């Protein structure tokens, strides 16, 4: 056991697991002859606080733990999980998942290869263990700042949430990976009201960070002012016009459009099954040559980053689209094996209750050469979208829809009046081919989105 | 695969969950709490996905979790756990008692009065053991048949995200410090298909259809579900954009429920006391046309939104929300009722953690007398919406703008498919402009509405 002598040995210490237990569970998982089996142990502790009407109205803490067993046989996947981490329950789950296969038992590994340790989020004190009064203070400061911003701000809600996810992934291919993944975020939402009119603003941020993150420049006052600013601005917004027009996306959060409209379509499982509008287009032009899109799971402190993915593979930087040419898909172990492509370390799962799937980490477009002001100046009649409320995509036909929560008209090359209710619609594979200018002002979102 | 062996559902541990819940309440009270409420949830699920005739995934599992909410006077906090060991439960109780120290005094906080508590008697027809009675091979067969019906329907159905069969049962226990203790079980099964159609040019479209029921006996035949899924997918092929215009719009029942959801968002106590809805303060006023009557009824036997008591232990009931266009009642839980000086409508929705929210029972729009076909027949030029994408609804202002796809109506007939369009207007007017309501009300979940026609919305396209 000494070869696993690092601080992350959470499940060994808390549940008395030993290496031979893991081997026994994997053997049970392969008892009907699957090609591959893995175990995903998860122990998640979380805190949620919310302030409303200047009161801490809700505070909760909780623990959720379990183990998911997966067995893969050809293209088939058997999956079972248990939230009881006793030996007999895990064995039962393993035997249930094993039933996807029907062949003589297959031998599992002898001895695991520990995935090399990385530290993309070296948090000394995870926020989940930090003093609760400090978290309460963040909310009180946000509430105070938002209310003081403008007398028309009538309603303020602030919330704070954090979690620490300890995982252990072991697999019949020898994978052995542990990680301790912190996450903290805060959010401020305001309603501004005048006689006969009202509007909402929202802002937030965070990442795989310790509590001190919120005492830097992304502090409660920052999020509170931003939220209040949006709400006040929207009070004077006019109706968005209908019809086709040019759109300029601001830097940062509007990247969600890239996530929805393009990113999901590049997830390997959809392309293996040929259900994505991007299937079969590797090496083909899918975007204007101004566009280079990457997925990068290795950026320190960011919410999308992971030392290892949920299959125990190290994350990496993957070029998806290079100067308009589709270079690759986001892959996990299953897709990589079935498609004969590299595993890009994008195997993700919502929790131990879910089968892993290839999903994005941090996906963004590299900065271009255009000056943002020149981009605006080039538009005669269009929309400048700065913040989005939400969006959705149908990856099969490529259609996407986004609601802009902050947007302006562009008239004769100048940003003019704010507009409300702007809904952008389009087609993912089509929209990138029409990118005519790319700004030199790359900015990632504040870390709220997924 | 050895199908008979798929019968692996575990029935070995059946601890008395009521005992555990009552014990947790007693322990928090002993720890100094002035009131407490404990919820325990236990469930198991089975799901299988067959894609292009082959089993792709089989999933089977059980889970159990517990949550407690404690009050120290007017301060509240909650904790939860999936760990039922002695230490796990001890820690949950201890952290709840500690966490309550940092929350604020809220004069409207607290659990319901003892006199309000209770539960509906009699069999509500919510649980049928038969959702698990199918042998493993038969479950897979359900999924396979559903997908096959879709694939065989038309040569243009060339791919599929699969056919699926799911079954689940859930058991819920609620106990509180007034001595209330209640429990109920619910079962659920469903079949679904997600076919993909392709034109000769390669353009793909995807749609789906499903059937869901509390017992296998009420589940639609896999062949029916697969066929409808294929029909819905095929009719999307060759979609065009529409011209920007203001035309009558017919909402398919799959999307007309969204209008009811907007009303729910606007009249639930939480939005109302915050003034976060344009419907706040409109009690007793006309908010929709005379033909609009909306009911919430948590007592309908077998319903997807039925339960003997709500998330706070209050017997569920029938509430007329809108009667002939007039707003008759908000939907409330104890907290929001106190805030508004009203009585709860037993719509508390309790998760494991946090304060109870508000959820619908069986919530529906009263049907009219015309058939959906007659609604379409009355329109010379218009849009039949089958799907919305994205959000784009602001309940504070009523602004409404959603991405949509569907079919174009010409001379009373559904003609070609349309997509990449927006539908926009304001909910304040929209509710008055529901000009016709069809007779095809069917519950496919706890919220249901028939086909409806709405006038005065702008269709945004080219």
Interface residues (C-beta under 8 A of the other chain):
Chain A: X48 X55 X56 X57 X58 X59 X60 X61 X62 X63 X64 X65 X66 X75 X76 X77 X78 X79 X80 X81 X82 X83 X84 X92 X93 X95 X96 X99 X100 X101 X102 X132 X133 X136 X154 X155 X191 X193 X197 X198 X199 X200 X240 X242 X243 X244 X273 X274 X275 X277 X353 X355 X389 X390 X391 X392 X393 X394 X396 X397 X399 X400 X401 X402 X403 X420 X421 X422 X423 X425 X426 X427
Chain B: X1 X2 X5 X6 X8 X10 X51 X54 X55 X56 X57 X58 X59 X60 X61 X62 X63 X64 X65 X67 X76 X77 X78 X79 X80 X81 X82 X83 X84 X88 X91 X92 X95 X96 X99 X100 X102 X103 X104 X105 X106 X109 X136 X159 X161 X196 X203 X204 X205 X206 X236 X239 X244 X274 X275 X276 X352 X353 X354 X355 X389 X390 X391 X392 X394 X396 X397 X399 X400 X401 X402 X403 X405 X419 X420 X421 X422 X424 X458 X460 X461 X462
